Each structure stands twice: as C-alpha cells, then as structure tokens.
Amino acid sequence: MSDSLPVNSSGNLPVPGKAAEITVSGGNNNFVAHADTVENNITVMLNDLRSRRGENRARITFNTDFYHLFVILGEKFEDNYFLVPKDRALTESTNDELKSKYASLTPEAIEGLKRYPAIFADENHSYGKTDDAQDAYFGFVKDVKIQDNGIKIYYTIITAIPQQILNEQCFELGIGGARSFNELNRTHWALKQINLIEALQKAGVQII
C-alpha cells in the first residue's frame, strides 16, 4: 500500500526527563519524531522531500497515554478517509470516563481526539486470529466529520503492522475477548487508555 512507510528508526523511546528525536523515512516523506518530556507527547514532522529547503513541513503532536482502535469491515485504507457507523463510534470497548469526554464529538472533543495515535484495521479474516498476509496500520487522525451516513475519519498512515501480532498481544493492547473473538473481529471505533507504542515495542514491534 502506497501510504505505508518502511520504518528506519534512528533512536529509541525517550528516556524520562530527556528529549529525543527520531527520524522515519520512506516514500515521499520523512517523519521526524521529537519526544517531549511532559505528558508523553511525541511531535511528528512531515517533510516534503520535493522541497530543497525543507519548506512545507507539517508538525503533528500526539499523546501516547491513549490510542484509537479503528476496525472497519472490508476497509483497505487506500483513501484519505473512511466511515465509522454512528452507533459504533466511541460507544463500546471504551471506558466511561473517555466516553463522557469524547463521544459527543464536539469541536473541543475532536481536537482532543486528534492528539492520540491510532491503529487502523480491517476485521480479522478468522475468529480471534488472521492470516500472515493481513496488515493493520499505525498512524494518526487528522480530522473527524459528522455526516448523515456515519462518522468520517480523515487519517494518515505511518507504517504497517502484521495484524496477527495485534491478536497475539490483545491483552496488552486492551482488545481482549474470548479465544475465538476479540475486538479485531468487530467493526467499531474505541479509545484505549494504553501506551500503544510502548506495548508494541515490548512485543518487538518498532513503530517509531
């Protein structure tokens, strides 16, 4: 998929009290992640490599204390947006405090939601598991629009992750269920109070 970028990390996760800068290169873009020392924020710089002087740089900061889980049946994540059914948008598999704060999708809530990293996935190809060919994607939410036919999510993908790894790490990622069924088997949008990057790195998956 053209939106997926290979990961070439030049550093590790930040040490508390210190700043770190990490570069992820691929396709037509460079992502430079600067890790702040407050509130577990990571700032991603999107560089336009067609610019010789480094113009057209976009700065995106997200907080790693929470992450979005988007599971959309049949979605290939080839466009710059997708739709979530209204009755499955922050209505399940999300704690009550986060529902109260964000499920209204007010302008203030949407601005807050844009701070968190995300997993984008199609539903598993089997019950509680999938095949080696199925990828999920790590990225972030650019915008959220309420429409008559659903909630439109604009997003950016940074890299692909084998989806079976997510199934194997379902407890650590907060998406657990029965052996034959977990949240990757159901279309929905949830918000998790879990450090996604830390959990994936513990499982041997390097994201940034």
Accessible surface in RSA format (square Angstrom, percent):
REM  Atomic radii and reference values for relative SASA: ProtOr
REM  Chains: A
REM  Algorithm: Lee & Richards
REM  Probe-radius: 1.40
REM  Slices: 20
REM RES _ NUM      All-atoms   Total-Side   Main-Chain    Non-polar    All polar
REM                ABS   REL    ABS   REL    ABS   REL    ABS   REL    ABS   REL
RES MET A   1    85.09  44.1  13.30   8.8  71.79 170.9  28.75  24.4  56.34  74.6
RES SER A   2   113.70  96.1  75.33 100.5  38.37  88.4  60.05 127.9  53.65  75.2
RES ASP A   3    57.30  40.1  50.44  50.2   6.86  16.2   9.61  22.6  47.69  47.6
RES SER A   4    31.51  26.6  19.03  25.4  12.48  28.8   8.30  17.7  23.21  32.5
RES LEU A   5     9.29   5.2   8.37   6.0   0.91   2.3   8.72   6.1   0.57   1.5
RES PRO A   6    82.31  60.0  70.12  63.9  12.19  44.3  81.31  67.1   1.00   6.2
RES VAL A   7    43.95  28.9  16.86  15.3  27.09  65.3  16.86  14.6  27.09  73.5
RES ASN A   8    91.38  63.0  78.69  76.0  12.69  30.6  30.95  74.5  60.43  58.4
RES SER A   9    48.79  41.2  13.99  18.7  34.80  80.2  13.90  29.6  34.89  48.9
RES SER A  10    83.47  70.5  43.23  57.7  40.24  92.7  49.44 105.3  34.03  47.7
RES GLY A  11    29.90  36.9   0.00   N/A  29.90  36.9  22.23  61.0   7.67  17.2
RES ASN A  12   120.78  83.3 112.54 108.8   8.24  19.8  26.86  64.6  93.92  90.8
RES LEU A  13    58.03  32.3  46.26  33.1  11.77  29.6  46.29  32.5  11.74  31.6
RES PRO A  14    40.84  29.8  24.64  22.5  16.20  58.9  25.38  21.0  15.46  96.1
RES VAL A  15    86.81  57.1  82.92  75.1   3.89   9.4  84.28  73.2   2.53   6.9
RES PRO A  16   128.52  93.7 101.79  92.8  26.73  97.2 113.84  94.0  14.68  91.3
RES GLY A  17    65.70  81.0   0.00   N/A  65.70  81.0  32.42  89.0  33.27  74.5
RES LYS A  18   136.79  66.7 131.63  80.8   5.16  12.3  80.68  72.6  56.10  59.8
RES ALA A  19    65.39  60.1  35.21  54.3  30.17  68.6  35.41  49.9  29.97  79.4
RES ALA A  20    28.19  25.9  20.25  31.2   7.95  18.1  28.19  39.7   0.00   0.0
RES GLU A  21   113.73  65.3  89.96  68.1  23.76  56.6  22.79  44.1  90.93  74.2
RES ILE A  22     2.02   1.2   2.02   1.5   0.00   0.0   2.02   1.5   0.00   0.0
RES THR A  23    41.94  29.8  41.81  42.4   0.12   0.3  23.01  30.9  18.93  28.6
RES VAL A  24     0.61   0.4   0.61   0.6   0.00   0.0   0.61   0.5   0.00   0.0
RES SER A  25    36.69  31.0  36.61  48.9   0.08   0.2  23.27  49.6  13.42  18.8
RES GLY A  26    13.87  17.1   0.00   N/A  13.87  17.1  11.79  32.4   2.08   4.7
RES GLY A  27    64.62  79.7   0.00   N/A  64.62  79.7  33.88  93.0  30.74  68.8
RES ASN A  28   110.50  76.2 105.35 101.8   5.15  12.4  15.48  37.2  95.03  91.8
RES ASN A  29    47.32  32.6  47.32  45.7   0.00   0.0   0.00   0.0  47.32  45.7
RES ASN A  30    34.06  23.5  34.06  32.9   0.00   0.0   0.00   0.0  34.06  32.9
RES PHE A  31     5.76   2.9   5.76   3.6   0.00   0.0   5.76   3.5   0.00   0.0
RES VAL A  32    18.04  11.9  18.04  16.3   0.00   0.0  18.04  15.7   0.00   0.0
RES ALA A  33     2.25   2.1   2.09   3.2   0.17   0.4   2.09   2.9   0.17   0.4
RES HIS A  34    60.29  32.9  60.29  41.9   0.00   0.0  39.68  40.9  20.61  24.0
RES ALA A  35     2.12   2.0   2.12   3.3   0.00   0.0   2.12   3.0   0.00   0.0
RES ASP A  36    51.52  36.1  42.00  41.8   9.51  22.5  15.41  36.3  36.11  36.0
RES THR A  37    75.21  53.5  40.41  41.0  34.80  82.9  22.54  30.3  52.67  79.6
RES VAL A  38    97.99  64.5  95.44  86.4   2.54   6.1  97.92  85.1   0.07   0.2
RES GLU A  39   105.99  60.9  86.16  65.2  19.83  47.2  35.50  68.7  70.49  57.6
RES ASN A  40    81.06  55.9  69.49  67.2  11.57  27.9   9.76  23.5  71.30  68.9
RES ASN A  41    25.00  17.2  23.92  23.1   1.08   2.6   0.00   0.0  25.00  24.2
RES ILE A  42     7.78   4.4   7.78   5.8   0.00   0.0   7.78   5.6   0.00   0.0
RES THR A  43     6.77   4.8   6.77   6.9   0.00   0.0   0.33   0.4   6.44   9.7
RES VAL A  44     1.54   1.0   1.54   1.4   0.00   0.0   1.54   1.3   0.00   0.0
RES MET A  45    21.28  11.0  21.28  14.1   0.00   0.0  21.28  18.1   0.00   0.0
RES LEU A  46    45.72  25.5  45.72  32.7   0.00   0.0  45.72  32.1   0.00   0.0
RES ASN A  47    20.84  14.4  20.84  20.1   0.00   0.0   6.65  16.0  14.19  13.7
RES ASP A  48    26.51  18.6  22.77  22.7   3.75   8.9   9.36  22.0  17.15  17.1
RES LEU A  49    96.23  53.6  69.54  49.8  26.69  67.1  71.80  50.4  24.44  65.8
RES ARG A  50   200.86  84.3 167.13  85.2  33.73  80.3  80.92 110.6 119.94  72.7
RES SER A  51    23.37  19.7   6.01   8.0  17.36  40.0  12.40  26.4  10.96  15.4
RES ARG A  52   243.70 102.3 199.69 101.8  44.02 104.8  78.44 107.2 165.26 100.2
RES ARG A  53   211.53  88.8 176.27  89.9  35.26  84.0  57.53  78.6 153.99  93.3
RES GLY A  54    32.01  39.5   0.00   N/A  32.01  39.5  24.74  67.9   7.27  16.3
RES GLU A  55    86.00  49.4  77.69  58.8   8.31  19.8  58.21 112.6  27.80  22.7
RES ASN A  56   110.98  76.5  77.40  74.8  33.58  80.9  30.12  72.5  80.86  78.2
RES ARG A  57   123.74  52.0  91.05  46.4  32.69  77.8  22.85  31.2 100.89  61.1
RES ALA A  58    42.44  39.0  35.88  55.4   6.56  14.9  42.44  59.8   0.00   0.0
RES ARG A  59   163.14  68.5 132.21  67.4  30.92  73.6  47.23  64.5 115.91  70.2
RES ILE A  60    40.30  22.9  37.29  27.8   3.01   7.3  40.30  29.0   0.00   0.0
RES THR A  61    54.84  39.0  40.33  40.9  14.51  34.6  30.10  40.4  24.74  37.4
RES PHE A  62     0.30   0.2   0.01   0.0   0.29   0.8   0.30   0.2   0.00   0.0
RES ASN A  63     8.17   5.6   8.00   7.7   0.17   0.4   0.39   0.9   7.79   7.5
RES THR A  64     6.12   4.4   6.12   6.2   0.00   0.0   2.78   3.7   3.34   5.0
RES ASP A  65    51.90  36.4  45.88  45.7   6.03  14.3  14.67  34.5  37.24  37.1
RES PHE A  66    37.56  18.8  37.56  23.3   0.00   0.0  37.56  22.8   0.00   0.0
RES TYR A  67     1.48   0.7   1.48   0.8   0.00   0.0   0.54   0.4   0.94   1.2
RES HIS A  68     0.11   0.1   0.11   0.1   0.00   0.0   0.11   0.1   0.00   0.0
RES LEU A  69     2.06   1.1   2.06   1.5   0.00   0.0   2.06   1.4   0.00   0.0
RES PHE A  70     0.00   0.0   0.00   0.0   0.00   0.0   0.00   0.0   0.00   0.0
RES VAL A  71     0.00   0.0   0.00   0.0   0.00   0.0   0.00   0.0   0.00   0.0
RES ILE A  72    15.09   8.6  15.09  11.2   0.00   0.0  15.09  10.9   0.00   0.0
RES LEU A  73   125.26  69.8 106.35  76.1  18.92  47.6 106.35  74.7  18.92  50.9
RES GLY A  74    46.16  56.9   0.00   N/A  46.16  56.9  29.35  80.6  16.81  37.6
RES GLU A  75    39.54  22.7  33.03  25.0   6.51  15.5   4.59   8.9  34.95  28.5
RES LYS A  76   128.35  62.6 118.69  72.8   9.67  23.0  79.49  71.6  48.86  52.0
RES PHE A  77     2.02   1.0   2.02   1.3   0.00   0.0   2.02   1.2   0.00   0.0
RES GLU A  78   127.65  73.3 100.74  76.2  26.91  64.1  29.00  56.1  98.65  80.5
RES ASP A  79    90.33  63.3  82.98  82.6   7.35  17.4  13.53  31.8  76.80  76.6
RES ASN A  80    92.23  63.6  84.18  81.3   8.05  19.4  33.35  80.3  58.88  56.9
RES TYR A  81    86.63  40.4  83.33  47.4   3.30   8.6  38.24  28.7  48.39  59.7
RES PHE A  82     4.76   2.4   0.00   0.0   4.76  12.4   4.76   2.9   0.00   0.0
RES LEU A  83    59.27  33.0  49.96  35.7   9.31  23.4  49.96  35.1   9.31  25.1
RES VAL A  84     0.12   0.1   0.00   0.0   0.12   0.3   0.12   0.1   0.00   0.0
RES PRO A  85    54.24  39.5  47.48  43.3   6.76  24.6  53.73  44.4   0.51   3.1
RES LYS A  86    98.43  48.0  83.61  51.3  14.82  35.3  53.71  48.3  44.72  47.6
RES ASP A  87   108.46  76.0  87.89  87.5  20.56  48.6  47.65 112.1  60.81  60.6
RES ARG A  88    67.16  28.2  67.16  34.2   0.00   0.0   2.88   3.9  64.28  39.0
RES ALA A  89     7.62   7.0   2.38   3.7   5.24  11.9   2.38   3.4   5.24  13.9
RES LEU A  90     1.27   0.7   0.54   0.4   0.73   1.8   0.54   0.4   0.73   2.0
RES THR A  91    63.46  45.1  43.93  44.5  19.52  46.5  46.04  61.8  17.42  26.3
RES GLU A  92    37.57  21.6  34.88  26.4   2.69   6.4  25.24  48.8  12.33  10.1
RES SER A  93    50.25  42.5  18.52  24.7  31.73  73.1  20.76  44.2  29.49  41.3
RES THR A  94    12.43   8.8   0.83   0.8  11.60  27.6   3.93   5.3   8.50  12.8
RES ASN A  95    63.36  43.7  48.35  46.7  15.01  36.2  43.55 104.8  19.81  19.1
RES ASP A  96   112.44  78.8 105.06 104.6   7.38  17.4  37.76  88.9  74.68  74.5
RES GLU A  97   134.93  77.5 124.14  93.9  10.79  25.7  48.08  93.0  86.85  70.9
RES LEU A  98     9.34   5.2   8.49   6.1   0.84   2.1   8.49   6.0   0.84   2.3
RES LYS A  99    62.03  30.3  58.43  35.8   3.61   8.6  25.38  22.8  36.65  39.0
RES SER A 100    96.62  81.6  62.38  83.3  34.23  78.9  37.03  78.9  59.58  83.5
RES LYS A 101   129.19  63.0 110.07  67.5  19.12  45.5  70.28  63.3  58.92  62.8
RES TYR A 102     5.46   2.5   5.46   3.1   0.00   0.0   3.23   2.4   2.23   2.7
RES ALA A 103    39.52  36.3  22.49  34.7  17.03  38.7  22.75  32.0  16.77  44.4
RES SER A 104    73.02  61.7  40.29  53.8  32.72  75.4  47.07 100.2  25.95  36.3
RES LEU A 105    13.59   7.6   8.68   6.2   4.91  12.3   8.68   6.1   4.91  13.2
RES THR A 106    55.32  39.3  51.68  52.4   3.63   8.7  49.04  65.9   6.27   9.5
RES PRO A 107   100.18  73.0  95.44  87.0   4.73  17.2  99.58  82.2   0.59   3.7
RES GLU A 108   133.57  76.7 119.81  90.6  13.76  32.8  71.32 137.9  62.25  50.8
RES ALA A 109     6.17   5.7   0.97   1.5   5.21  11.8   5.73   8.1   0.44   1.2
RES ILE A 110    19.48  11.1  19.48  14.5   0.00   0.0  19.48  14.0   0.00   0.0
RES GLU A 111   102.81  59.0  97.17  73.5   5.64  13.4  46.44  89.8  56.37  46.0
RES GLY A 112    14.15  17.5   0.00   N/A  14.15  17.5  13.34  36.6   0.81   1.8
RES LEU A 113     0.27   0.2   0.27   0.2   0.00   0.0   0.27   0.2   0.00   0.0
RES LYS A 114    53.15  25.9  48.82  30.0   4.32  10.3  24.03  21.6  29.12  31.0
RES ARG A 115    91.35  38.4  90.96  46.4   0.38   0.9  33.84  46.2  57.51  34.9
RES TYR A 116     4.79   2.2   4.79   2.7   0.00   0.0   0.44   0.3   4.36   5.4
RES PRO A 117     0.08   0.1   0.08   0.1   0.00   0.0   0.08   0.1   0.00   0.0
RES ALA A 118     0.00   0.0   0.00   0.0   0.00   0.0   0.00   0.0   0.00   0.0
RES ILE A 119     1.84   1.0   1.84   1.4   0.00   0.0   1.84   1.3   0.00   0.0
RES PHE A 120     0.00   0.0   0.00   0.0   0.00   0.0   0.00   0.0   0.00   0.0
RES ALA A 121     0.13   0.1   0.00   0.0   0.13   0.3   0.13   0.2   0.00   0.0
RES ASP A 122    18.84  13.2  18.10  18.0   0.73   1.7   7.80  18.3  11.04  11.0
RES GLU A 123    31.60  18.1  29.65  22.4   1.95   4.6   1.69   3.3  29.91  24.4
RES ASN A 124    14.88  10.3   0.00   0.0  14.88  35.8   0.00   0.0  14.88  14.4
RES HIS A 125   108.29  59.2  71.24  49.5  37.04  94.8  61.82  63.7  46.46  54.1
RES SER A 126    45.98  38.9  36.41  48.6   9.57  22.0  26.52  56.5  19.46  27.3
RES TYR A 127   165.29  77.2 157.61  89.7   7.68  20.0 109.39  82.2  55.90  68.9
RES GLY A 128    12.18  15.0   0.00   N/A  12.18  15.0   0.47   1.3  11.71  26.2
RES LYS A 129   117.76  57.5 117.76  72.3   0.00   0.0  60.51  54.5  57.25  61.0
RES THR A 130    14.54  10.3   0.00   0.0  14.54  34.7   2.79   3.7  11.75  17.8
RES ASP A 131    64.88  45.4  54.83  54.6  10.05  23.8  47.13 110.9  17.75  17.7
RES ASP A 132   133.06  93.2 110.44 109.9  22.63  53.5  40.65  95.7  92.41  92.2
RES ALA A 133    93.33  85.8  59.53  91.9  33.80  76.9  70.21  98.9  23.11  61.2
RES GLN A 134    11.99   6.7   6.64   4.9   5.35  12.7  11.57  24.6   0.41   0.3
RES ASP A 135    56.96  39.9  45.65  45.4  11.31  26.8   2.82   6.6  54.14  54.0
RES ALA A 136     0.00   0.0   0.00   0.0   0.00   0.0   0.00   0.0   0.00   0.0
RES TYR A 137    26.77  12.5  26.77  15.2   0.00   0.0   5.60   4.2  21.17  26.1
RES PHE A 138     0.03   0.0   0.03   0.0   0.00   0.0   0.03   0.0   0.00   0.0
RES GLY A 139     0.03   0.0   0.00   N/A   0.03   0.0   0.00   0.0   0.03   0.1
RES PHE A 140     0.63   0.3   0.63   0.4   0.00   0.0   0.63   0.4   0.00   0.0
RES VAL A 141     2.96   1.9   0.06   0.1   2.89   7.0   0.06   0.1   2.89   7.8
RES LYS A 142   109.16  53.3  95.44  58.6  13.72  32.7  47.31  42.6  61.84  65.9
RES ASP A 143    39.32  27.5  39.32  39.1   0.00   0.0  10.33  24.3  28.99  28.9
RES VAL A 144     3.13   2.1   0.08   0.1   3.05   7.3   0.08   0.1   3.05   8.3
RES LYS A 145   102.17  49.8 100.40  61.6   1.77   4.2  52.80  47.5  49.37  52.6
RES ILE A 146    97.08  55.2  67.06  50.0  30.03  72.4  67.06  48.3  30.03  81.5
RES GLN A 147    53.96  30.2  45.97  33.6   7.99  19.0  26.26  55.9  27.70  21.0
RES ASP A 148   148.10 103.7 118.99 118.4  29.11  68.8  38.07  89.6 110.03 109.7
RES ASN A 149   103.41  71.3  71.99  69.6  31.42  75.7  46.87 112.8  56.54  54.6
RES GLY A 150     1.45   1.8   0.00   N/A   1.45   1.8   1.19   3.3   0.26   0.6
RES ILE A 151     6.72   3.8   6.72   5.0   0.00   0.0   6.72   4.8   0.00   0.0
RES LYS A 152    33.48  16.3  33.48  20.5   0.00   0.0   2.88   2.6  30.60  32.6
RES ILE A 153     0.00   0.0   0.00   0.0   0.00   0.0   0.00   0.0   0.00   0.0
RES TYR A 154    58.59  27.4  58.59  33.3   0.00   0.0  32.88  24.7  25.70  31.7
RES TYR A 155     9.43   4.4   2.06   1.2   7.37  19.2   2.05   1.5   7.39   9.1
RES THR A 156    28.75  20.4  24.36  24.7   4.39  10.5  20.00  26.9   8.75  13.2
RES ILE A 157     6.50   3.7   0.00   0.0   6.50  15.7   0.00   0.0   6.50  17.6
RES ILE A 158     0.66   0.4   0.66   0.5   0.00   0.0   0.66   0.5   0.00   0.0
RES THR A 159     9.08   6.5   9.08   9.2   0.00   0.0   1.36   1.8   7.72  11.7
RES ALA A 160    33.49  30.8  16.83  26.0  16.66  37.9  16.84  23.7  16.65  44.1
RES ILE A 161     0.51   0.3   0.26   0.2   0.24   0.6   0.51   0.4   0.00   0.0
RES PRO A 162    61.24  44.6  61.24  55.8   0.00   0.0  61.24  50.6   0.00   0.0
RES GLN A 163     0.01   0.0   0.00   0.0   0.01   0.0   0.00   0.0   0.01   0.0
RES GLN A 164    40.36  22.6  40.15  29.3   0.21   0.5  18.60  39.6  21.76  16.5
RES ILE A 165    46.90  26.7  46.90  34.9   0.00   0.0  46.90  33.8   0.00   0.0
RES LEU A 166     1.46   0.8   1.46   1.0   0.00   0.0   1.46   1.0   0.00   0.0
RES ASN A 167     9.72   6.7   1.50   1.4   8.23  19.8   1.69   4.1   8.03   7.8
RES GLU A 168   113.45  65.1  81.08  61.3  32.37  77.1  35.98  69.6  77.46  63.2
RES GLN A 169    43.29  24.2  43.29  31.6   0.00   0.0   0.95   2.0  42.34  32.1
RES CYS A 170    31.55  23.9  31.49  35.1   0.06   0.1   0.00   0.0  31.55  34.0
RES PHE A 171   172.33  86.2 161.98 100.3  10.34  26.9 163.13  98.9   9.19  26.3
RES GLU A 172    76.75  44.1  63.27  47.9  13.47  32.1  28.36  54.8  48.39  39.5
RES LEU A 173     2.98   1.7   2.98   2.1   0.00   0.0   2.98   2.1   0.00   0.0
RES GLY A 174    28.61  35.3   0.00   N/A  28.61  35.3  19.01  52.2   9.60  21.5
RES ILE A 175     1.33   0.8   1.33   1.0   0.00   0.0   1.33   1.0   0.00   0.0
RES GLY A 176    43.09  53.1   0.00   N/A  43.09  53.1  17.97  49.3  25.12  56.3
RES GLY A 177    57.81  71.3   0.00   N/A  57.81  71.3  27.22  74.7  30.59  68.5
RES ALA A 178    69.88  64.3  47.97  74.0  21.91  49.8  58.43  82.3  11.45  30.3
RES ARG A 179   234.93  98.6 205.40 104.7  29.53  70.3  92.24 126.1 142.69  86.5
RES SER A 180    63.84  53.9  61.24  81.7   2.59   6.0  35.18  74.9  28.66  40.1
RES PHE A 181    92.21  46.1  92.21  57.1   0.00   0.0  92.21  55.9   0.00   0.0
RES ASN A 182     6.78   4.7   5.20   5.0   1.59   3.8   2.52   6.1   4.27   4.1
RES GLU A 183    21.11  12.1  19.26  14.6   1.85   4.4  13.51  26.1   7.60   6.2
RES LEU A 184     0.00   0.0   0.00   0.0   0.00   0.0   0.00   0.0   0.00   0.0
RES ASN A 185    20.55  14.2   8.81   8.5  11.74  28.3   2.09   5.0  18.46  17.8
RES ARG A 186    88.51  37.2  86.37  44.0   2.14   5.1  24.86  34.0  63.65  38.6
RES THR A 187    14.19  10.1  14.14  14.3   0.05   0.1  12.85  17.3   1.34   2.0
RES HIS A 188     0.81   0.4   0.81   0.6   0.00   0.0   0.77   0.8   0.04   0.0
RES TRP A 189     0.13   0.1   0.13   0.1   0.00   0.0   0.13   0.1   0.00   0.0
RES ALA A 190     0.00   0.0   0.00   0.0   0.00   0.0   0.00   0.0   0.00   0.0
RES LEU A 191     1.89   1.1   0.27   0.2   1.62   4.1   0.27   0.2   1.62   4.3
RES LYS A 192    16.52   8.1  14.74   9.0   1.77   4.2   9.91   8.9   6.61   7.0
RES GLN A 193   113.94  63.7  89.40  65.3  24.54  58.4  21.23  45.2  92.71  70.3
RES ILE A 194    46.54  26.5  40.72  30.3   5.82  14.0  46.54  33.5   0.00   0.0
RES ASN A 195    39.73  27.4  32.75  31.6   6.98  16.8  11.52  27.7  28.21  27.3
RES LEU A 196     0.11   0.1   0.03   0.0   0.09   0.2   0.03   0.0   0.09   0.2
RES ILE A 197     1.24   0.7   1.15   0.9   0.09   0.2   1.15   0.8   0.09   0.2
RES GLU A 198   101.92  58.5 100.66  76.2   1.26   3.0  24.08  46.6  77.84  63.6
RES ALA A 199    14.18  13.0   6.66  10.3   7.52  17.1  11.78  16.6   2.40   6.4
RES LEU A 200     0.26   0.1   0.23   0.2   0.03   0.1   0.26   0.2   0.00   0.0
RES GLN A 201    30.50  17.1  18.24  13.3  12.25  29.2  10.60  22.6  19.89  15.1
RES LYS A 202   178.46  87.1 141.38  86.7  37.08  88.3  97.74  88.0  80.72  86.0
RES ALA A 203    36.44  33.5   0.56   0.9  35.89  81.6  11.46  16.1  24.99  66.2
RES GLY A 204    59.61  73.5   0.00   N/A  59.61  73.5  30.95  84.9  28.67  64.2
RES VAL A 205    18.73  12.3  15.29  13.8   3.44   8.3  18.73  16.3   0.00   0.0
RES GLN A 206    99.16  55.5  85.40  62.4  13.76  32.8  46.24  98.4  52.93  40.1
RES ILE A 207     0.76   0.4   0.76   0.6   0.00   0.0   0.76   0.5   0.00   0.0
RES ILE A 208     2.79   1.6   2.35   1.7   0.44   1.1   2.35   1.7   0.44   1.2
END  Absolute sums over single chains surface
CHAIN  1 A    10578.3       8330.7       2247.6       5244.7       5333.6
END  Absolute sums over all chains
TOTAL         10578.3       8330.7       2247.6       5244.7       5333.6
